[in-house]
Amino acid sequence: MTKHKFTVTAARGMLPLLEEELKQIGIKQYKTEAGSIRFTGSLKEAYQVCLWSHVAVRVLMPIAHFSAETTEQLYNGIKELAWEQHIDAEDTTLAVDFNSFRSKIHHTQFGAQKVKDAIVDRLRDLFGTRPSVDLHQPDLRVNVYLKHNQAIVSLDLSGESLHKRGYRVSPTNAPIKEHLAAAILLSAEWPKLAREGWALLDPMCGSGTFLIEAALMAADIAPGLQRDYFGFLYWKQHDKTAWQQLKADAERRRLSGLARLPMIMGGDQDKTAVTAAQANIEAAGLSDRIQVIHRDLQNWATVAQTLPEVGLVVSNPPYGQRIGDTDALHELYEALGDLVNQHLPAWRTTIITDNAQLGKLTGLTLFDSKPFDNGPIACEVLSYRAPKPLRRDAKPVQQEMTASPSPWDKTSKTKPKPVVKSSVVEKISPQAEMFANRLKKNVRHLAKWARKNHLDCYRVYDADLPDYAVAIDIYGDYVHVQEYAPPADIDPLKASERLDEVMQIIPVVLGVSNDKVALKLRQKQRGSNQYESQAALRQRFEVRENDLRFWINLTDYLDTGLFLDHRITRQMLAETSRGKAFLNLFAYTGSATVYAAAGGAKSTTTVDMSNTYLGWAKDNMQLNNLVGEQHQFIRADVLAWLNEPATQDLRFDLIFVDPPTFSNSNKMEGVFDIQRDYIDMLHKIAGMLNPGGEIFFSTNRRDFKLDAEALKGLDIKDISKATLPIDFERNSKIHYCWRIQKSA
């Protein structure tokens, strides 16, 4: 892969934030300088900065460096460069930005003119024609920086300032720029707070910039995704394939991230500002995710009572140099402080101002201050503690979502929602029509079966059509969508378009609202645990399966808390468990323990190394009134626990073991690989069986091979087909399962 040198510029105070963004992209070779960061990397990485950076202003690619003390040296140095490698001479456009620092050529407009003349003269000499000038969105933008008479010539890959996201269709008076709003949110730790489920409020939202930028961060939406122009798009050396892959991946991440968006709300006393904010939010594609109301700052008390317990108030209130007279602003800052102190005591507050004395009028406790420039105005970002923060040792509050009865549940007092014809989806393709029809057909068949079997959750689609490679599961009146990673030979943009069609069609066909559809990008896990957390919103709701109840979380983790393909396996455990001592290894959320206990097990022991999942398992047991000292929960690395001396004396009648395919969690010793490690593991587990006891062993590794010869002394029965539910019949390799006993 060819490496290039790049320069990324940013405004005062934002370089540490930009440096962190570059690290997240994976850029390692970089150097921070005054006003910019230089890095060495691939074109794809430069494109990633253009697409994903919240705070960068421009991405430049230096192509030449020479001495230019005179205009003649400048002209000749520029003309010697091979511009024909970067731009065609005919039917193209060009623009030049020229800046000078302590150099003999100090007139920037004159310098830009000489650079432009040199480029077009070379192309005219070679081809008899030349590009025209377009200062707005040229095919090629050239940047020349003359410092101490040394010219640095760069291609501007951004084309225009990256703060222009493409959603500002209706500005207001003195709006905050997008990259500044993003920098303030990053300084306030908003991405971290959003993952923890905190809400966000801007009671003086103006044109809605804070609200939109906050949503982009929380929903993992690339800031540049909506831009239709970058400086590299018409550059002759543009890597179209890399750019298409990046855009397709960003679109998939957007569709997935929207399901994890916390509450974001704004308001303004100016009706015109509210209208502008709503227009900008709609342009950003977030009108159903962000609420904006017309309200004076002094009249938020009633609304504040409906807001979540914790959140972030962020705002760009007026200040003397920007809007109005400083003396008239005292009441406004006092009102902001009263709102937080009296009605949102567990909320943090962050504001930007050019006058820190105004911030003191809020009566809030300052804990951080950072310098930023708002245009030509030197400002400070002031962050205040929550007046009465929640205790850090308090158990995180689960945001339990009310799960309405299934839309297809005949026991519901309301009529089932009708299946809507897919023709209401705009611009549906013939292939998408086929997907919609297949989904409708599956729902009609499976909904009746699910009602009969007392199931709230089941699979209705599993990559039935190769072009629409997703799995769709019903959880009550919520829908969980998993996208299988498209093959390498599939056009990434086409795959992204199909996923977008899926997300349009599902709410229509299944009769649910968009906010009840959660999307996850299901890809092979490399170097991480398969249960890796996706977010931390802690939103959960209750579902039923065979008259048992379970907590489900669609947004926070890779999986939902209930493996639907093991439904029959769990039923077998219940039917086998009466009067037995039951052990659940790699227990996850304890659903197998719930079934065994409900089936009459005399005792249960649940082992998992995750505090989160062990707590989830306890909650599932309590949800079914299965409590008591006979139900033990052990937090441990299962493999290490099996080797403990105290474990050697334990005996069980029934053991369920469903290990991860692969895990290298830092909580366990070494790396676990199911294919490599299962033989030793099963021998140890078999040693814990009472006479007549048995093991249910399962794995979802598709290429798993069980070597019966290596398990001599054990009687093994393959029950994989017998444990495959109707709704998973299309995917016969969803799991393998065996019943194992000691040989007589």
N, C-alpha and C positions, 0 to 999 in steps of 0.2 A: 504493500500500500504506500503510495507516494505521500511524503510528508511535506508540509508547507509551513511558513511562518505567518502568524496572524496577529493583529492588534485589535483588542476590544476596548472601546472607550466607555466611560461612565461618568456621571456627575459627582460632585463633591460629596464625600461621605458614603458613597455606594460601593467603593472598591472591595471592602471586606465581604459584602453581600455577593458581589459578582464573583469573587474568588471562590466562595462556597458553591455557587452555581456551577462553575467550571469543574470543580471537584466532583460534583454529583453527576455531571455528564461523563466523567471519566478522564478528563484532561489532567495529565500529571506534569508535563513539562511546561511550566509557565513562570513568568516573572512580573511582579507588580511594580509599576512605575507611576509617576505623577499623572493622574487622570486616565490611566489605561493599564491593561494587563496584556503582555505579549505571551503567546503560547505557540508551541510547535505541535502540529497534528494533521489530521486528514481533512479533506474537503467536507466529508460527512460530519466531522466534529464541528467544523465552522458552521455548517448548516444547522446543526443542533443548537448552537448558541443563538443563531438568528431565530429559530423556532421556539426555543424553550426559555431563554433568559427573560426574566421579569424586569431587570434593571439596566441591561446593556443599552447603549445608545447606538453605536455603530460597530460593525465587524469589518475590519480592513485587512486586505491581503497585500503586503508590500511586494513589489516586483522589481524595484530598482532603487539605487542609492548613489548619488553623485554630487560633486561640488558645483554650485551655481551662484557665483558672486555677481554675474551680470545677466541681463536678459538674453544675451546671445548664448551664454553657456546653458541657461535654462532651456531655451528653444532647441539647441543642438542635442542636449542630453535627452530630452523627451523624444525628439524625432528619431534618434538612433534606436529606440525601443521597438520591438516587433509587435506593433499594435494590430497587425493583421491576424495575429494568433488569438486576439481577444474580441474583435468586433469586425463584422463585414463592412465594406465600404459603402454598399448600396442599401437603401431602404432601412437604415438604422439610425439611432439617435444617441447623442452623447451629451454629457454634462461634466463640468470640472469644478471641484471645490479646491480653493487655494488658501492656505493660511501661512503666515510668516511670523517668526519669532527671532528678534535680534539679528536680522539679516539685511543686506543692502537692498534687496527687492522687498519693499514693505507694503506696496500698494496691492492689496489682495485681488481686486478686480482686474487690474492690469496683468498681474501674474497669471490669473486664470485664463485670460485672453491669450497670452503667449503659449500656455500649455495646450489650449484647444487648437490654436493655429498649427502648432507642431504636429499634433496627431492627425489632423485632417490633411495637412500638406503631405505627410508621408503616404497616407492612403490614396490621395489624389495622384501622387507621382506613380504609385504602383498600379492603380486600377482605373484611373481616369474619372473617378467619382469619389464622393466623400459623404460621411454621415452628416445629418442635420443636428441642430441643437434642441434639446428638450430639458429644461431645467427642472421639470416636475418629476417625471418618472422615465428617465432615459433607459435605453438598452444597456448602456455602460456608464457608470459614474466613476470618474477618476478623482482621487484625492492626492493632493500634493502638499506636503508640509515642509516648509523651508525653515530650518533651525540652524542658526549660526552659519548660514550660507551653504548648508548641506541639505540637498533635496531628497526627501523620502517619497517615492511614488508608489501609490497603492491603488488597488481596485476596491471600491466600496461594495462589498457583498450584500450589505443590508439595503443599499439603494436609497433609502430614506430613513429617518430616525426610527428606531425600533419601538419607541413609545407609541407609535401610531399602530394600534391593534386592529383597527378596521371597524370598531363598533360605535365610535363617537359620531352619530348622525345628527345629534341635537345638542350643541354646547350651551353653557350658561355663562353668566358673568364670572370671570376669574376662576375657571375650572382648574383643578389640580391635574397635573400631567400624570399619565398612566404609570410611567416608570417610577415616579416619585411616590404615588399612592402605594405601589407594590413594595417599594423600599421601606415605607413606614410600616406596612403590614408584616414584612419579614422581620423588621426590628422589634415588633411587638410579639413575635413568635406565633403569628397567626396560623401557619401551617400545622404546627405542633398542637395548638389549642383546638383547631378544627378536627384533627384526628381524634382528639379526646372528646369530641362531641360538643364543644363550646359553641354558642351562638354568636352572632355579630350584629351590632346595631350602629347605624350612622344617623343620628337624629337631625343632622344638618347636611343632607346627602348631596345637595346641588344636583349635578347631572349624573350622579350615581357611580362615579369612578371607583370609590372605595368598595362599594357593594359588588361591582363587576369583578374587580381585581381579586377581591376576597373569594368570590365564587370560582374564578379560574384556578386559584391555588388549591382550594379545598377539594375541588372536583378533578384535579389533575388534568386541567385543560391547558394546552400549550398557548402561551400568550400570542404567538404569531400564527396560530392556526387559521384565523379568519382573514389574514392579509392576502391580498391577491397580487402583491408586488414585492419582489426582493430584487436586489441588484444583480444577483447571479442567474436569474431565470432566463435571460437572453444572452448571457455571456457564452462565447463559443466553446469554452472548456467546461461548461456546466455538466455535472454528473446527474443526469435526469433519474437514473435508476435509484441512486442513493436518496435523492430528494423524495421520490415517490414512496419509497419504503418508510422514510421518516414521517411523512404526512399520514400515511395509512396507519402507522403505529400510533401516532398522536390522536387520530380520529377514534381508534379503538379504545385508547385510554380515556378519551372524553366520554364515550358512551358508558364505559364502566364506572368512571369516577362520579358521574352525576347521581348515581344511586347512594353515594356516601356523603352527599352535600348536607351540611347541617343548616339550621335555620339562619337566614340572612335577611335583615329587614332594614329599611331606611325610611326617612321622612324629611319633609322640609316645609317651612311656613309659606314658601312661595309656590303657588300653583303652577306657575310656568316651569319652575325647576322640577317639580314632580312629574310634569308631562314630559320634560326633556329626559329625565332619568328613566322613565318607563320606555321611552322610545329607544334609548341606548341599550337598555337591558333586553328589549326585544331583538335589537340588532345583534346582540351577543348570543342570542338563542337561549336566554335564561328567564324569559318572562313567566314561566310556570314554576320557577325556583326562587325568585326574589320578590319580596313584597315591598312596595313603596306607598306611603300614605301622606296626605296633606295634613300637617299638624304643627302647631307652634311648639317650641322647645319646652315651654312652661306647662304644656298639657299632655305629657306623656305618661302620667301616673297610671291611668286606667290601662293603657296598652302594656305598660311595664309589668303589670300583674299577670299577664298572659305569657310572658317570655320565660325561657328556661332559667334554671337556677344559676347557672354560670355562663359567662360570655365576655365578649370584648366590645366596649364602646370605642369607636374610632371616628375621628371627625377632623375636618379642616375648617374650623370656625373662622369667621372674619377677623381680621386684625388691622390695625391702624393704617399701614401703608397699602393694604390691599383693598379693603372695602370699609368705608365709613370712618367715623371719628372714634379714637381710642376711648374717650370718656363715655361714649354711648354703649360701649361693649361690656362694661363691668357687669351689668345685669345679666347679660347673656351667659358669661362664663360662670357666674354664680348659679344660674339656673341649671347649667350642665352639671355642676357639682351637686346640686340638690337632687337631680334626677338619679345620680349614681348613689349618693349617700343614703337617700331615703327609700328608693324603690329598687335599686339594683346593687345591693351591698356586696354581693360576691362577684361582681364584675370588675375586670380591669378596665382602665381607660388610657387611650393614647391619642394625643392631638398634636398638630403642627402649628407653630406660631412664630412670629418674628419678635415677640415680646414675652419673655418668660414671666414677667410680673403679672400679665393677664392670667397665666396659668395658675398662679397662686390664689386667684379669686375663687377657684373651684373648691378650695378647702380639702382637696385630696392630697394624699401623701406621695410625693415624687420618689421614684426609685431608679429612674434612668433618664438620660438626656443625650441626644445625638444630634450633631450639626448636619443639616441638609439645606440645599438651595431650592427655593421655589421660584424658578425663573431667575430674575436678577436680585431677588430678595434673599438675604441670608437668614435662615430660620433654624429653629430647634424643634426636634421631635421629643415631646415630653410624655413619659409613660408613668402612670400612677398605679399604686397598689389597690387591690380591692379593699374597701373599708372594713368588710367583715368576711375575709376569705374562708372557704370551706377548709376544715382541718385536713392536713395532708395525710393523716393516718386514718381518715374516714374511708370506709369501703366505697369504691366508685359506684355512683348511682347508675343502675341500668335504666336506659330509656325504653321502657316496655311499651311497645306499640300495640294498640288494640287490634286484634285480629278478628275481623268480621267473619261470620260463617262463610264457608266456601260458596261462591256464586252458583255452584251446581248442587248445593245441598238441599234436598227436598224438605228437610226439617226446618229450614229457615222460614221465618214468618213472611219474608218478602219473596217475591217471585224471582226465579233465577234470571240473571241478566241474559238477554238474547245474544246469540252469536251474530255479530255484525258482518255484513258482506265486506270483503276486502276492497271493494271498489271505492270505498270512502277514503282510502289511503291515496294521497296525491302521488301522481307520476309513478304508479306501480308498474314494474316490468312484467312481461309474460312469465319469466322465471319466478319472480316474487309472487305472482298470482298462484303458481303451482305450490309454492311453499305455504301460502295462506290456506289453500284448499286442503293440503295434507294436514296442517295443524288443526283445522276445523274437524276433519274426519277423525283424527286421533282423539280429540277432546270428546266428541260425541260417543265414541266407543268406550274410552277409559273413565269418563266421569260417572257413568252408570255403574261400572265395576267398582270404582272407588267408594261410591255411596253404599253399595251393598256390603263392602268389606270394612266399613267404618274408618276410612282413610281420608285425612285432610291433605296428605302430601303424596305426590306420585309424579312420575315422569310422563310427559305427553309428547315429547319429540326428542329423538336422539340421532341427529345427523341423518335423518331419513333420506334427504336429498343431498348428494355430495357437494353441490354448490352452496348449500346453507348448513355448514358444519357447526352446529350448536346443539347443546342439550338444554331442554326447557323443562323445568320442574314446577309443579304447582305446590304452594304451601299456603293452605287456606285461601285467602283472596290476594295473596302475594305471588309473584312469579320470579323464579330464579333462573337466570340464563348464564350458561357457561359456553364461551367460545373456544372451540378447539383451534389451536394455532394452525394457520393455513400452511400447506406444503410450500416448500421453497420455490416450486415452479409456478405457483399461482401469483398472478399480478397482485401486488399488495393493495393497490388502489381499488381494484375490482373486489377483493375480499373485504375491504373496508366499506365499500358501497353496499355489498350484500348484507353486512352486519347492520348497517344503518337501516336497510329495508326490514330486516328482522325486528329491530327495535321499534319501527313504525307500525308493523303489522301486529305484533303481540298484543298491545293494549286494545286494538280494535277487535281482533278475533276473540280474545279471552275476556273482553269486557271489563278491563281494569284500567285504572288511571296510570299515567306515566310514572308517577312517584312510587308506585307499588311494583315496579319492575326493576330488579337488581341484576346487573351484568358483571360477570367476572371473566377475565381473560385466562383461560385454562391452558397453561403451557408446561412443558417438562421442567421440573424443578432441578436446578443445577447448583450443587454446593450449598443447599439449604434444606431445612426441614420441610416436609410436605405440608405441615400444618401452619406454616408461617403466617403471621398476622398480616392482613392487608390494610387495616385501618384501626381505629379505636373508638368508634362511635358508641359502642356498647348498646346498640338497639336490638331488642329481642322481642319475640312474641311467642304465643303458645299454639301448638298444633296437637292433633290427636292421631294416634295410630293404634288400631285394634283396641280401642277404648282406654289406651294409656296416653299420657300427656307428656309433651316434651317442649323445652325451650329451643327456639330457632333464632339464629342470627344470620341474616343474609348479606350483611355488608362488611363485617369486621375481619373475617378470616377467609382463608382459601376455601374451606368447606363450611357447611351451614350448621353443623352440630348433629346431624342425623344422616347416616348413609342409607339412602333409600333402597339400594340394591341388596341390603342385608335384612330386609324386612322378614323374609321367610326364615332366614337363619336365626333371627331373634325369636321368632315364634317357636322354632324347634327347641331353643334353649329353655323357653318357658314351659314347654310340654315335658321337658326332661328333668327339670330342676327340683320338683317337689321333694322336700325332706333332705335335700343335698347341700353340702358345703360348696359354694360357687366361687370361682376365682376369675376375674376379668383382667387380663394383661394388655398393656397398651390401650387402656380403657377409653381414651378420648373423652367423650361427654357422658359415658356411662349408660348408654341406651340398652346395652346387653344386660347390665346389672339390673336395670329397671324391670326388664322382662323376666329375668331369673327370680328376682324378689317377688314380682307379681305372680309368678308361677308356683310359689310356695317354697323357695329355697330356705333352708333353716338358717343359713348365714351367707353373707356375700363379702368378698374382699375385692376392692377396686384399686388397681395400681396404675399410675401414670406419672410421668416426671413433670408435667405442667401444672402449676398452681391454678392457672386459668381453667383448664379443662377439668381438673379435679373438683374445683368449686362448682363448675357447671354440672358435673355429675351429681354432686350433693343436692343442687337445686332441682334437678330432674327427679331425684328420689323423693324430695320433700313435696314436689308438685303432685306426686301420686300417693302421698301419705305413707311412704315406705321409710320409716325412720326407726331408730333403735340401736342399741349397742351391738346387735348382731350384724350390723352393716358397717364395715370398716373401710376407710379410705387411706391409702398410703401413697405419699409422694416420693417417687424413686425412679431412677433409671432402671428399667425392668431387667436388663441383662446383668447389671451390677447387683440388683436385688436378688436375683436367682442364685448368685454366688455367695451371698451372705450366710454365715454359719446359722444364724437364727432362722433363716428361711428353709434350711435343709430339713428341719423337723416338722414343717407344716404339711398337712395333707388335705386334699380336696377330692370331691366326687365328680365335679364338673368344672372344666377349665375352658374358657374362650380366649383365643389369642389371635389378634388381627394386627400384626405389626405394620409399621410404615414400610414402603418399598425401600426407602433410603433415608438416613438421618445422620447429620453431623452436628447436632445441637451442642452448644457449649455446656449444656447441663449434663451431658453424658460423656463417658470415657470412650475415646476413639470414634470410629465411624461405623454405623450399622448398615449392612447391605443384606436384604432378605435372602437373595439367592445364595450368597456366600455363607451366611451365618445360621440358616434355619435348622440344619441338622443338629449341631451342638445345642442350640436353644431347645428344640423339641425333646431331645433326650433328657435334658435337665428338667423340663416341665413334666415329662412322663414320670420322672422319679418322685413327683409330688402327688401322684394319684393314689387314692385308696383302692383296694381291690374292687374290680368292677367299674372303676371310674373311667371317664373318657374326656378327650380333648376335642374341641372344635377349632380347627386351624384354618385360617383364611388369609388370602393375599390378593391384592388387585394388580400385581405385576403381570402384565400381559404375556410376557415371554417366560414366565416362571416354569421351571421343570422340577418336579418332585422325584427324588431318587429313592424308591422303596428299598433297594438293596442297602442303602446307607442308613436305613431306619430299621434294621433287623431287631426283632424283639417286640415290634409294634404291629398291630393289625390296623390296616389303613383302608378306609372306604371313601371313594370319591363321591361327594354329594353336590358337586358344582351345579349340575343341571337341575337337581331337585331344589336347589336354593335360589334359582333364577326367577324373579317375579315376572308377571305378565308384561308389565310396563318396561322391562329391560330385555325382552326377548330378542330385540334387534342387535343387542350387544352381548353376545354369549361369553365374551372374555372380560366382562366387567369385573368378575372376581372368580377365584377358584376356592373350593372349600372341601375339607376332609374331616371325617370323624375318625379319631385315632384312639385305640385302646391298647393296653399291654397284652401281649400274647399270653394265652393260658399256659 
